[in-house]
């Protein structure tokens, strides 16, 4: 979820709503309680031309408009090529009467522009939007298209899409395939992201950088190829986060097994550090399931976030004291190691399970979403520091 300036939270659901195509919602705090308002219901018309099944995070612009992606629907739904439609980038604009109006900035499926955007978007300092698609594109080593990184640029006639990179453009998909997380952008305009597949092994995933050139084209550089197993993990997921020194942090869903229990792939939190000659090295910040019964969590599926003190936070789908998932914290130590603590273990069913992702506020409270709840359709939760 994402905060506005007044402390309200905004997020998406891939299903439900008036038409069943998903929603964008707002949570408003008052007197210790939170009230939900549905800002937009997707798929009011046949074919879902406005998009359907949004599962990404949202991002605000300076005017208070919201931007996100939906993995299905769009203007090309029902065409001989796209069938049910393959996704949109949308904008929600607040109206004077308190409602929100949706505008589709781009419908995927016009050709080779990508398919199924599943992750959130990010702005650069010029107001351009960047994101990824899980499939599509023109990578010649993947028959159905193994994903793209795209840019949307505003202009007087609307927004224009430009595909910056097509994955599986190299033999064996050594350049990565099927990104599930979004990208981040640094001050120089370089983009960083992950793919859970591809690399030298063709299946274990990579961390990549896209570097802009003077001609407007981007060049991909593979910063790290995961080896799998007990060495460094595999299948990186979620967006990366970058600290003030330029180090990159992320999570892998699998790999790095411990003795509790033996031979299970439980996931890692990793760090990439830039060295001489622009070479990057990887180190494991924490291998999950390091405690008996995986009390520290297992299978992180949403990346990590970073606070101002340099601590990392994340969620796991499994593990914790009740094996319904956990929220963890990693604190850097003076000797270069990291101290992990389990902040909260979810209890399952009505109280929630399998959390995905976190948001921090200025007081150190954390907010996230998980499955379960009294209705069984999911919860939003708050964790307050003691």
N, C-alpha and C positions, 0 to 999 in steps of 0.2 A: 504494500500500500504506500501511498505518498501523501504528505501533509501539504495543506495550504498555509497561508500566513496566519490564519486564525486558529490553527490547531485542529482543523477538520481532516479526516482521513478519507482517501478515495481509492477504490480498487475495482476489479472486474470479477465476474463469475462467468464461466464458459457455458453454463446451462441455466435454465429457469427464466424468470421474468414473465411478462404478459404473453409473449409469443414462443417462449421456450428456447430462444436463440442466444440467451445470455444477457447480462446487464453490466452497466457501470453504476456503482453505488457510492454513497457518501455516508460517513459516520460522523455525527456531531455530538461532542461532549457537553453535558450540562448536569451539574450537581452530582458528579460521580457516575452518572449513567450515560450511555451512548444511544443515540437514535439514528436509525437507518433511513435513508431516502434513496430510492432508485432514480437516478438521473436520466437513464436511457435504457430502453428495452429494444434489443436487436431483433431483426427479422420480422417486421410487421407486414411484409409483402412477399408474395411467392418468389422463390429464388434468393431471398435475403440480399437484395442489392446493396443494403447498407452494411453488410457484413454479418457474421455469426460466429459464435464460440470464441469470444475474446478471452485469452488466458494470460495476457501480458500485464506487466506493470504499466503505470501511466506516468506521463511527464507533463509539467506545467510550462507554459511560456510566461513571459513577463506581464502579459495582459490578463492572466488568469484563465486561459483556455487550456483544455486538456487534450493530450494526444496519446494514441495507442494503436494497437493492431488487433485484428480479428483473423483467425486462421481459415475461416470459411466464408462463403458468400462473395458478394461483389457484383460489378456490372456484367461480368462474363458468365455468371451462373446460368446453367442450362444450355450453354453453347456446345456445339459438337466436340470442341477441344477440351473444355474445362469441366463439363458436366455440372456438378453441384456448386461450382465456384471455388476459388482457391485463395480468398483472403483480400483484406483491405488494410489501408492505413486511414485512420479516422481522426477527426477533430471534434470536440464538444465545446460549444460556446455558450456561456451563461446569458440568459435573456432577462429583460427587465421584469418580467412576471414571475421570475424564480425558476422557470424551466430551463432546460438545456437543449440546444439544437445541434444535431449531428451533421457533419459534412464529410463525405468520403474524399480524401485527398488523392488516393490512388487505389485502383482496383487491379489486383494481379491477375494475369492471364491473357494479356494482350499479345503475348508472343513468348519472349524468352526472359521476361523480367522477374522471374521467381515465382514461388508457390508456397503457400502455407507459412506466413509469418507467425512465429510462436513467441517471440521475445519482445521486450519493451524497446523503446526508442531513446535516442540521446540527441541533444542539440549541440552544435558547435557555436563558436562565438559570433558567427555570421548569420545564425538563424536557420541553418540547414539541419535536417533530420537524418539520422543514420539508423539502420536496422539490419536484420538478417531474415532470410527465409530458409526454412528447413529443407525444402525441395526446390526444383526448378532451376533455371539458368541453362547455360550452354556448355558446361564442363564436358568435354568430349569423352571422358572416361566413365561417365555415368549415363546410362540410357534415358533414365527418367528425370535427370537433373538432380544434382546433389547439393543444391543450395547456393545462396548468393549473399553478398553484402551489398546493400543499396543505399543511395542517397536521394532525399527529396529536397528540392530547392524551391523556395517561394518566388513567385514572379507576378507580374501584372495580370497574367492570364491563368493564375492558379499555380499548382505545384507540379514540377517536372521530376520524373524519376530517372535516375542514372544508375545502372548496375556497375558497381566498382570492382567486384570480383566474382567470378564463377568458380566454385569449388569443384574438385576433381578435374582440373585443367591439366594436371600432370599425370604421367603414367603411374598406375597403381594408386591414384588419389593420395600421393604423398603430401599434397598441399592441404589435406583435410576434406571432410565431407559432412553434410547434414548438421549445420550449427543449430543448437537448441537455445543458446543464450544470446543476448545482445552484444553490442560492442561498447567500449568506452573510448573517449577521445582525449588526447593530451593537449597541452598548450600549443604545440607545434602542428596540430591537426592530424597527427598519426592516430590510427584506430587499432585497438587490440581486442581480441576475442578468442574463443575456444571452439573446437569441434570435437564431439565425442568419438568420431571415427576418423579414419584416414591416418596419414603418417607412414613412416617406413614399414611398420607392421601391417598397415592398411586397415587396422581395426581398433587401435588403442587410443587414438586421438592426439590432438596437437594444441599448442598455443600459437597464435599467429599475430602478425602486425601488418597493417596496410599503410604504406608510406605515400603521401601525395607527391606528384611530380609537377614540374612547371607547366606541363601541357594539360593538366587537369586529370590525368590518368593516375591510378594507384598501382603500386607494386607490392605484391605479397612477399613477406619473409616469414618462414616458419621459425619461431623462436625456440620451441622445444617439442620433441616427439616423445610421447610417453612409452615406457618400456613394459609396464604391467607387472603383475605379480607382487612380490614383496618389496620390490625396489622403489617404485615411485608412484604406484597407482595407475589407473587408466580410466577412460571415459570422463574427461572433464566436462562439467555442466555449469550452467549459469554464467552470468557476466563476471568479469574480473573486477578487481578494485586495485587502485594504484596509490601508494603512499607518497609523502613529500619528497622522498629520495628517488622516486621512479621505480621502486620495486613493485612487482605485480603479485597479487594473491588470488587464489581460486580454490576450487574443490573438485575432487574426482569422486564419482559414485562408488568406484570399486577399487580393489587392490589393497596391498599392504596389510596382510592378515597378521593377527596376533594369536597368542595361545588360548585366548578366551573368545569364542571357541576356536578350535584349530581349523585352518584351511578355509575360512570363510572370507569372502571379499567384502570389506567393510567401508572402504573409502578413505580419503585423505584430505587434509588441507595442505596446500603447497605454496611455495614462494619462488618467484623467479627474480634473479638478480643480474643486472647488466654488468659485464666485466670488460676487460680490455678488448679492443678490436670489435666492439659491439657484439660480443658473444654473451649468451645468457646461460646461467646455470640454475638448476632446480634443486631445492632442498625441501624436505618434509617438515612442515610446521607441526603437524600432529597426524598420526595414524589412528583412525577411529577404532573402537572396540579394544582399547588398551586396558580396560578394566574388566573384572570378572562379570560375566553376563552382559557385556557391552553396556555397562551403566553409563558410559560417556557418550553413547549414541552410535549409530551405524547407518551408513548410506546417506551422506549429505547430497541433496538434489537441487540446491538453489544458490550455490556459491556462498560467499561470505561478505560481511560488511565490516567497515573500519571506523572506529571512533577517533576523536581528536587526540586521545592519549596513545594511539597506536595499537589498541586492543582489537582483536578480531572476534566476530560473533557469527554463529551459523545455526542451522537446524538440520536434523536428521530424520529420515522417514521411519527408521526403526531404532531399537535400543532404548537406552534410558532405564530407570529402575523398574518400569512396568512393561518395557519392550513395545511401547506405543509411539516412540519418537522422543526427541530431546532438543533442548536449546542449550548451546554450549558457548563458552567464552575462552579465548586464548590470550594470555598476557605475556609479552616478551620479557625475558629475564636478562640480567647483565652478562651472563655467560653465553648468550646467543640462543639458548633454548627457549621453549615456550611452555608456560604452565597452563594446563587445561582444567577447567571446572565445569560441571554440569549445572547450569542455572535453573533449569526446570525440566522435569520429566512428565510428559503428558500421560494421562491416565486412561485414555481410550473412550470410545463410544460417546456418551453425552458430554463428557468434558473435553473431547477432542483427541485426534491422533494424526500422525504423519504430517507435521507442520512443514511449510514450504516458504522460506524467506522471512526476513525481518526488516523493520524500519525503526530507527532510533529517533527519539526526540531530544531536545536540549537538556532535559533533566536526567537523562539516562534511562528512561522507561523505554521498553521495546514493545513492538506491535507486530503481529503476524496473523496468518490464516492457517487453518488446519481442517481436516475432515471431521465428521461426526457432528456433535451438537444434539440438542433435545429433539430436533426434527430430522436429524441424520443427513443434512445437506451442507454442513460446513459451519465453521465458527470463525470469528475474528477475536483475537485475544490480546490482552495487555499484561506485561510483566513489569512490575515496579521494583526498583532496587530497595533493599532493606536498609 
